[in-house]
Amino acid sequence: MQNWVLSELDSGERVISERLDHVRSAAVGYWIGAGSRDEEDREAGVTHFIEHLLFKGTARHSALEIAEIFDGLGGELNAATSREHTLVYARIPDHHLATAVDVMSDMVFAPTFAELDAEREVVLEEIAMYEDAPQDLVHDLISEAVFGEHSLGRPVIGTAEVISSIGADAIARYHAAKYIPGNIVVSAAGNVDHEELLALLESALGRRAAEEPRGPTVRAPLVEAPPPRLRFQRKDTEQYHVCLGAPGISRSDRRRFAVSLLDAILGGSASSRLFQEIREKRGLAYAVYSFVSQYTDTGQIGVYVGTREDNLAEALRIAADQIADIASGNLPKRELIRAKENLKGRILISMESTSTRMNRLGKSLISDSELLSIDRIVAEIDAVEAESVCALAATLLAPDKLSAACIGPDEARLVAALDKIAPSLARAA
């Protein structure tokens, strides 16, 4: 049964909310259909930079006043940038909804981009910090290996070269082009009345200069992913941080439930194959897992392992063996049932959070994805058959489709390890 309400303001913003009478809080998110994949090379990182600058003041509130307001509400205010969208979100006591909407609307629609150079230094420090975290940085390398020169292959955080030089005019132009009414969704969940939320938004947005309603921006789809590639970054680390990855499926693909189960079975839990075979049984790694990302038109799937040089080849061989075992059709019924219950349980537990419910509503709408009821999602998971999961492993993670990325001391050691599991990639390297 549908338990959310969807409206569209005269100016073009879409508003969706879900009322939960048993809580005393509300989560509110402003979703903007702009992410790092929407940037040109010369502006790589501007989306994330703008996310930072939204907090630095508006015509009505300084950066300090914004912080003091939300601290005074006992709430939390934050933001995030991904490859396809930007999110500004807050969680506050329900009786402070009006204040939150008033301030957040100003932040999103009327930032002054104050303290530009100071915040530029903050982002440069964030990039430097990221460079010092190989277990995180290697995920940007695998995206580059999988998607090549396409903007999906660039890091969301941007590059120091662009951030250190991009000017206020370029930032303002990007904001004006992307932060338009038809490209924005406001979602809320908690003890919130939909009509009251609409009235608050109409009042807050009424301060803007009048403009013609405009629909969402349209991004060019990824027609075809490039051939698999290897990306290696030499660093004197104690471990080799390795990702094996390949193009995945889009968030609208009917196989998305099967790929979520494949992720859970392969490396998404403590009982998963990679965790048990590589960490628990053999002690070859502390961190090992699989991952799945889904975008509008494509996706990514892969595995990560951080391991010492002596264990590198064996850890990668075991990962490849487990992928091949699933791809061959070896998926016992009990293993599939456990993965289904794990996935359903995590979804049901997460739905007790107003923030999760707000995220679900907003992300579905901003990405034009089907918004399914929880009962329907559970039914879709239950309907997945073992053959579908195995077929996905064989299709998506075939050896000749795997790209690889690594941060570590010696590329030759990596290539030697890859030769046993992805020989064509090793030969190309």
GIBELGI-V540095 format. One record per backbone hydrogen bond with DSSP energy under -1.0 kcal/mol. CO is the residue of the C=O (numbers start at 1). NH is the residue of the N-H. E is the energy in kcal/mol with one decimal. If there is no record, write none. Layout:
co={CO & CO}
nh={NH & NH}
e={E & E}
This chain:
co={5 & 7 & 9 & 13 & 14 & 15 & 16 & 17 & 18 & 20 & 24 & 25 & 26 & 27 & 28 & 29 & 30 & 31 & 32 & 32 & 35 & 36 & 40 & 41 & 43 & 44 & 45 & 46 & 47 & 48 & 49 & 50 & 52 & 53 & 57 & 61 & 62 & 63 & 64 & 65 & 66 & 67 & 68 & 70 & 76 & 78 & 80 & 82 & 83 & 85 & 86 & 87 & 88 & 89 & 90 & 91 & 92 & 93 & 94 & 96 & 97 & 98 & 99 & 100 & 101 & 102 & 103 & 104 & 105 & 106 & 115 & 116 & 117 & 118 & 119 & 120 & 121 & 122 & 123 & 124 & 125 & 126 & 127 & 128 & 130 & 133 & 133 & 134 & 136 & 137 & 138 & 139 & 140 & 141 & 142 & 143 & 144 & 147 & 150 & 151 & 155 & 159 & 160 & 162 & 162 & 167 & 168 & 169 & 170 & 171 & 172 & 173 & 174 & 175 & 178 & 180 & 181 & 183 & 184 & 185 & 186 & 187 & 188 & 189 & 190 & 190 & 193 & 194 & 195 & 196 & 197 & 198 & 199 & 200 & 201 & 202 & 205 & 214 & 229 & 231 & 233 & 235 & 240 & 241 & 242 & 243 & 244 & 245 & 246 & 250 & 253 & 255 & 256 & 257 & 258 & 259 & 260 & 261 & 262 & 263 & 263 & 265 & 266 & 269 & 272 & 273 & 274 & 275 & 276 & 278 & 279 & 287 & 289 & 291 & 293 & 295 & 298 & 299 & 300 & 301 & 302 & 303 & 304 & 305 & 307 & 308 & 311 & 312 & 313 & 314 & 315 & 316 & 317 & 318 & 319 & 320 & 321 & 322 & 323 & 324 & 325 & 326 & 329 & 332 & 333 & 334 & 335 & 336 & 337 & 338 & 339 & 340 & 341 & 342 & 343 & 344 & 345 & 346 & 347 & 349 & 350 & 353 & 354 & 355 & 356 & 357 & 358 & 359 & 360 & 361 & 362 & 363 & 364 & 365 & 373 & 374 & 375 & 376 & 377 & 378 & 379 & 381 & 385 & 386 & 387 & 388 & 389 & 390 & 391 & 392 & 393 & 398 & 403 & 404 & 405 & 406 & 407 & 408 & 410 & 411 & 412 & 413 & 414 & 415 & 418 & 418 & 422 & 423 & 424 & 425}
nh={17 & 15 & 12 & 9 & 186 & 7 & 188 & 5 & 190 & 23 & 94 & 191 & 92 & 189 & 90 & 187 & 88 & 185 & 34 & 86 & 38 & 39 & 43 & 44 & 46 & 159 & 49 & 50 & 51 & 52 & 53 & 54 & 55 & 56 & 112 & 58 & 66 & 67 & 68 & 69 & 70 & 71 & 72 & 75 & 91 & 89 & 87 & 36 & 37 & 82 & 32 & 80 & 30 & 78 & 28 & 76 & 26 & 96 & 97 & 100 & 101 & 102 & 103 & 104 & 105 & 106 & 107 & 108 & 109 & 110 & 119 & 120 & 121 & 122 & 123 & 124 & 125 & 126 & 127 & 128 & 129 & 130 & 131 & 132 & 133 & 136 & 137 & 138 & 139 & 141 & 142 & 143 & 144 & 145 & 146 & 147 & 148 & 150 & 153 & 154 & 158 & 163 & 164 & 165 & 166 & 171 & 172 & 173 & 174 & 175 & 176 & 177 & 178 & 179 & 180 & 183 & 184 & 33 & 14 & 31 & 16 & 29 & 18 & 27 & 20 & 192 & 197 & 198 & 199 & 200 & 201 & 202 & 203 & 204 & 205 & 206 & 208 & 182 & 404 & 406 & 408 & 237 & 307 & 407 & 305 & 405 & 303 & 403 & 301 & 253 & 256 & 259 & 260 & 261 & 262 & 263 & 264 & 265 & 266 & 267 & 268 & 273 & 274 & 272 & 276 & 277 & 278 & 280 & 281 & 284 & 283 & 306 & 304 & 302 & 300 & 251 & 295 & 248 & 293 & 246 & 291 & 244 & 289 & 242 & 240 & 311 & 315 & 316 & 317 & 318 & 319 & 320 & 321 & 322 & 323 & 324 & 325 & 326 & 327 & 328 & 330 & 329 & 331 & 336 & 337 & 338 & 339 & 340 & 341 & 342 & 343 & 344 & 345 & 346 & 347 & 348 & 349 & 350 & 351 & 352 & 353 & 357 & 358 & 359 & 360 & 361 & 362 & 363 & 364 & 365 & 366 & 367 & 369 & 368 & 377 & 378 & 379 & 380 & 381 & 382 & 383 & 384 & 389 & 390 & 391 & 392 & 393 & 394 & 395 & 396 & 397 & 401 & 245 & 231 & 243 & 233 & 241 & 235 & 414 & 415 & 416 & 417 & 418 & 419 & 421 & 422 & 426 & 427 & 428 & 429}
e={-2.1 & -2.9 & -1.5 & -2.9 & -2.8 & -2.9 & -1.7 & -2.6 & -1.9 & -1.3 & -2.3 & -2.6 & -2.4 & -2.0 & -2.6 & -2.5 & -2.1 & -2.5 & -2.5 & -2.4 & -1.9 & -1.3 & -1.7 & -1.4 & -2.5 & -1.1 & -2.2 & -2.7 & -1.8 & -1.6 & -2.2 & -1.8 & -1.5 & -1.7 & -2.1 & -3.4 & -2.3 & -2.0 & -2.7 & -2.7 & -1.9 & -2.2 & -2.4 & -2.0 & -2.0 & -2.6 & -3.0 & -1.6 & -2.1 & -2.8 & -3.0 & -2.4 & -3.2 & -2.7 & -2.6 & -2.0 & -2.5 & -2.3 & -1.4 & -2.0 & -2.6 & -2.2 & -2.3 & -2.8 & -2.2 & -1.3 & -2.3 & -2.4 & -2.5 & -2.5 & -2.5 & -2.0 & -1.6 & -1.4 & -2.4 & -2.2 & -2.1 & -2.0 & -2.5 & -2.2 & -2.6 & -2.3 & -2.2 & -1.0 & -1.8 & -1.8 & -2.7 & -2.1 & -1.5 & -1.5 & -2.0 & -1.5 & -2.0 & -2.3 & -2.4 & -2.9 & -1.8 & -1.8 & -2.4 & -1.5 & -1.0 & -2.4 & -2.2 & -1.2 & -2.7 & -1.9 & -2.6 & -2.3 & -2.1 & -2.3 & -2.5 & -1.9 & -2.0 & -2.8 & -1.8 & -1.9 & -1.7 & -2.8 & -1.8 & -3.5 & -2.6 & -2.9 & -1.7 & -2.9 & -2.7 & -2.2 & -2.3 & -2.4 & -2.1 & -2.4 & -2.3 & -2.7 & -2.1 & -2.5 & -3.1 & -1.1 & -1.7 & -1.1 & -2.0 & -2.1 & -1.6 & -2.4 & -2.0 & -1.8 & -2.2 & -2.3 & -2.4 & -3.5 & -2.4 & -1.2 & -1.9 & -2.4 & -1.5 & -1.6 & -2.3 & -2.1 & -2.0 & -2.5 & -2.7 & -2.4 & -1.0 & -2.5 & -2.8 & -1.3 & -2.3 & -3.1 & -2.3 & -2.4 & -2.6 & -2.9 & -1.4 & -1.9 & -3.2 & -2.1 & -2.7 & -2.3 & -2.9 & -2.0 & -2.9 & -2.3 & -2.6 & -2.0 & -2.0 & -2.7 & -3.5 & -1.3 & -2.6 & -2.3 & -2.2 & -2.4 & -2.0 & -2.5 & -2.5 & -2.4 & -2.1 & -2.6 & -2.3 & -2.0 & -2.6 & -1.7 & -1.8 & -1.7 & -1.5 & -1.8 & -2.6 & -2.2 & -2.0 & -2.4 & -2.5 & -2.2 & -2.5 & -2.8 & -2.4 & -2.3 & -1.9 & -2.7 & -2.6 & -2.0 & -1.4 & -1.7 & -1.9 & -1.9 & -2.5 & -2.6 & -2.5 & -2.1 & -2.7 & -2.7 & -1.7 & -1.9 & -2.8 & -1.5 & -2.9 & -1.2 & -2.2 & -2.5 & -2.2 & -2.5 & -2.3 & -2.4 & -1.5 & -1.2 & -1.4 & -2.5 & -2.3 & -1.8 & -1.9 & -2.2 & -2.3 & -3.2 & -1.4 & -2.5 & -2.2 & -2.3 & -2.6 & -2.5 & -2.5 & -2.2 & -1.2 & -2.7 & -2.3 & -1.7 & -2.6 & -1.6 & -1.2 & -3.6 & -2.1 & -2.6 & -2.0 & -1.7}
